[in-house]
Amino acid sequence: MKLNYKIKSFALVAAFAATLAACTEDTADVRLEPGLNTIQNQNVTAFTAEVEGYIMAKDEAFTEVGIVYAFTQEPTIDDSKAIFEGERTKASFKVTLTGLDYARKYYARAYGIYPGGVLYGEELTFTTLPRVPMVAISSLTYEDGASAGFTAEVSDDGRGEVTERGVVYATAANPTVETGYKVVDDEVGLGVFEGVLEELLGNTAYFVRAYAINKGGVGYGEDKEFTTEILWAEVETGDVTAINKTTATLNGATPYDGGAEITARGFVWGLSDAPGLNDNLVDMMDAEGDAFSFVLEELELNTVYYVRAFATNSKGTAFGETKMFKTLADITKLHVVGDYNGWTNNASAPYIISTESSGGTAAGYIYLTAGDLKFIMEPGSWADETTFGDDGTGNLTNPGANIPVAEDGYYYITANLSDMSYTLLKRNWGIIGDATPGGWDAQTALTYDSELKVLKGAYALTAGAFKFRANDNWDYNFGSNDADGNLQEGGANIPVAVAGDYAVTLDLSTPNVFKYEANRWGLIGGATPGGWDSDTFMTWDATNKVFTVTVDLTTDQYKFRANGAWDINLGGALGALELNGSNIDVTAGNYTITLDPWTKVATATLNE
């Protein structure tokens, strides 16, 4: 490189020549520091930028250094420039460009003036950030209550994309997106938007301003202020707990006073479904904290009551939700303990119980073995006053003698502690009707399963109807008024729509809640002849006590299904089927399939 001006004392030529293979008169020993872009990009704002230069000659070579910049390429000192005013003790120098236009692309390069002219470094570009958007609330409407409406507009996006807009509000002036509550609009960009401030506190001054966000930051509008009125107190009526025959616990809370002092609070209750201040009132002003509770006493047995919590401030009286509760009837529950269960006296012992309409008579079905028993009111206790036995005349007394059970069987047991009576009646249950093998003339017996605690049987039923009857006596019969699996004493005949082999179950194990099933079982699935559209029904094998079918299956899946519908279906592992279990995989072949629907155990045997 040949220069007219000799700077022998700088040792510049050797250093620069070792660095660059060639140089022009415009570009000499001044250049931008490598890695400048990263440093500069971190310090570019809407109106300023930091640029760094690097001098590869001795400092004395230059009388002035700095950065030139413009909107066009290859800016010179005739364009805008920022002179480095600091002491040049190091090879690098840094200047801040100010007064820049926002969201504009600039070209910049370092320069150095020496007696021979001006040298320029490599050119770089940067783009200033957008200016924050201009946004303002045009209307703010508050009339009453806990909400206020607003309309706002983003009028200038600052040459940047507005990515979020909305309003912020707080109880202190000049809220920000960090310090206030935000209502974010669903849309972005320029334009008018509106919304609602909700869940405002009563008797409170609020400050609201619009905001919009772009890459340049957050722009805010002018503060708007309004004050809410005193609101109704917030009142909560909790669930009524610890409901007994004559007592119940009321629960309530006043989590917010509405912006004014609460002068009265408590409960109103009575027999009407919207109790008010003129009904029964419980004053809870002395209770500490927001929540409060009260135990009502001397209530009527088996009676429906209604209750509401209330609170009064200067706005008026507010009520919580109405809660309904019903006191307990005079229910008697007696556990039956005796030889049949090894005299195990605890809460797991079978029991009989009265209903609201049974006049205090507890009843239930239990399978007993020959031996003795007693009635226990308090499980685990043999105290005389809660233990009941026979008084020698066929009535109950405390603690009384053991009550004898003559023979094994399924017994209907009753006891009434008002008249101290009891009965044990063995009932032999079966099915009867024109759908059953014996028609309407003879009942077909069911068998008690001690493991499942149900009566069951498998029968070839015809289209028709049937009922459950005990002891060949119509005084003891169950039907189903809705044919829905629930039984009622003397209920309607149970229809059988299609002839076939059925698994029939009578479940009397839960006192006063009696159920039945009558299921015709079959296979369904892609592996079966009918696919997933129709069932291949099974027949009863009386010898092996299972339902069975021999059928050609393809490689696919199948399930067990009752009555050609999906209400009751079994799947999963054959040895432990589950209701609504997974499909069962099978490979092609001729199979004998068996199913015990009560134990939910099946087999699939491939025939040779």
Summary of the structure (lengths in Angstrom):
residues: 608
radius of gyration: 45.6
end to end distance: 100.4
largest distance: 141.1
contacts: 1898
relative contact order: 0.05
helix: 5%
strand: 49%
